[in-house]
Amino acid sequence: MKKTSLPILITLIVFSFYSIKGMAQEEKPILYDFADKINTEQLNFIKKNYNWNNEKLLIINYSQPISSCHFDNNKITSDSKKWWRDFYSKINTEDCLNIKVLSNGELVKRKLDNIKYFDDKNDFLLNNFFSRKKSCFGVLVLNEQGDYIQYNGHYSERQVAKFIENLKV
């Protein structure tokens, strides 16, 4: 009886450990830096300058100024495009416009298409959102009513998915 009890006991302990670990991961809070609402003038500026028309949400992946980062984060390469495609392939972005805005976009002006890749027009995003906490990257998710959630720094698929979920009305 003792020989068969030990494997069962070990199995139960291992299963319990993985169950507890899985629950702990699900309960981790989603980190964000700012959540608020912008005014109508700011919302109209963003809609006009970043071609946001019919989608319910706008996702802005922002590259902060080179002076805020330890490397040149304002580049557009085929590797970076693939990385962003892979990152967002794990997130439900239905009815979302997903763009990349570069603070120093003037340095790669020829690669900006004003469809997916934009320069920060008049440093609007930097001045209104991304100068509050310096980092290399940030994300800003807005809904049609002007409610937003923002995070500055390296962010995860889980964070962006939760921001989308929380802002859908």
N, C-alpha and C positions, 0 to 999 in steps of 0.2 A: 504494500500500500504506500509506503514512503517513497519508493522509487517512482511511482506514477504521479504522486502529488507534487513533487519538485518541478517537473516540466510544466505542469498546469499552473503552479504558483508563479513561476518565472514568466509564463505567457501572460498571466493576468497583470503582473506588475508592469511588464513592457507595454501592454495595451493601455493600461491606466496612465502611464507616463505620456504616451503619444496623444491620448485623448485630452489630457490636461494641457499639454503643450499646444495642441490645436486650438483649444478654447482660449488660451492666453493670447495667441496671435490674433484671433478674431476680435478680441476686446481692446486691442491697442487703439488709443485715440488717433484720429487723423489730425496731423499737424497743419496749421496754417498760421500766417502772420497777421493778416488783416481780413476782415469781412465787414462790408458796409454797403452803401448805395450811393451811386454817383447821380449828379443832377442831370436834367434833360439836355442842357448845353453840352456837357461832357459826353453823354451818350450819343448825341447826334454827331459830334466830332469823330468819335470812334467809328460809328456806322459809316460815315462818309469816307473817311480816310483809309479804312481797312476793308472796304467792300463787303460789309456785313449787311445782308439784305433780309432774307426770309428765314434764316436758321433761328432756332429758339435760343441757342447758346453760342457764345464766341469764346474760343480757347486761344489765348495768346501765350506762346512760348517765347520768353523774352531773354535776349542776350544783353547783359548789362555792359556798361562802358568797359573798354579794355583796361582803363585805369582802376577798375574795381575788381579785376580778376588777375590771377597769377599766370594766365596764358591768353593767347589771342582767341577769344571765344566768338568773335564776329566773322566767322568764315562760313561759306556755303560750299560743301564738297559732296561728291557722290556718296562717300562714306557717311557723312552726317545726315544726308537725306535718307539713306537706308536705315540708319539708326533710329531716326524719328518715325519712319514707317513701321519698323518693328515695335517700337515703344507703344505706338497707338493702336497697333493691331490687336492688342490685348484689352482694349478699352472700347466700350460701346459709345461711339461718337455719332450715333444717328441723330440727325437734325442739329448738328454742331458745325460751325465753321472753325476750322483748326488752322491757325497761322503761326508763322515764326516772324518775330520782329527783332531787328538788330539795332541796338543803340548807336553803334558806329557803322550803320549800313552804308554810309557814303564811301566807306573804304572798299566796298564790294558792289558798287552801284550797278555794274553790268550784270551781276548775277541776280539782282532783285527783279522779281517778275510782277510784283503788286497783285499777285493772286494768292500765293502761299508764303512768299518771302517779301518783307517790307522793311523800309527804314522807319525809325521812330520819328514820325512827322512832328516837326517843331519841338522835339524832345518831350512831347506831351506825356507819354507813358512813364518816362524817367522822372519827370518833374512831379507827376501826380501820384505815382505808385511805387516805382522801383528805386527811388533815392532814399526811401525810409530805412532800408536795410541793405547794405552792400553785399553783393555776392557775384558769382559768375553768371548765374541763370535765375530765372524765376518763371512762375506761371500765374496767369490771371484768367479766371473764368467768370464771364458775365452772362446774365440773362437779359431778356428784352426789356425788363422793367428797370434795369440798371443795378440790380443787386449783384455783388461780386464776392469772390473769395480769392485771396492771393497768397502765394507762398514764394519767398525768395530763398534760393539755394537749390541744391540738387533735390529733385522731387521724384516720387515713385508713381507707377501706374495706379496703385491703390489710392493714393492721394487724389490724383486727377479724377479717377472714376467716382470717388466720393464727392468731390466738389461738383461734378456734373449732376450726380444724383440729388444733392442738396439744393441745387439751383433750378432744377426743372420744376416748372409750375404746373 
